[in-house]
Amino acid sequence: MGKTDLIQRIIIKQGDITRENSDAIVNAANTSLLGGGGVDGAIHKAAGQELIKECRTFGGCNAGEARITKGYNLKAGYIIHTPGPVYKDGKRGEAQVLKNSYWNSMNLVKEYNLKSVSFPAISTGVYNYPKEEAAEIAVKTVIEFMEKEKYIADIIFVLFDDDNYNIYNKTLGRLKDELH
């Protein structure tokens, strides 16, 4: 399956990731995995109290790594938790850590044989990652993963705000154009 076919598996939509019906949703978690602000807080609230109990069993998670839990009160069967990098100046390996967040999340999608996964815009909120660069890393990483690992899933980027929604649409459109 070529890059053009893989790009067709990517959907960009605006909305609330906690309402997604995909096999898994990805949580832009903090390293404690115990909830926080933004999408992390929303997922913990929507999933319910059982989620925090399961997250405590991990003892945290380093930035760029990923852990999987049940979805509890969500429509999604699983939640993949990945702390993205806190953006300082782009010279401290932030791009590689962000790529690792997407790659390691996709590894869990493959390991659990999931057919669909919904991602937020990891690290673009309070972690201040530049949105255009983050979108580029996100889209290219999931395509590269599917290509290298020969594992195809439906990828949904669920963006909460207009800014990220527009940036992801532009990024995906540009990548489609580059392949033609």
Disulfide bonds with the S-S distance in Angstrom:
none
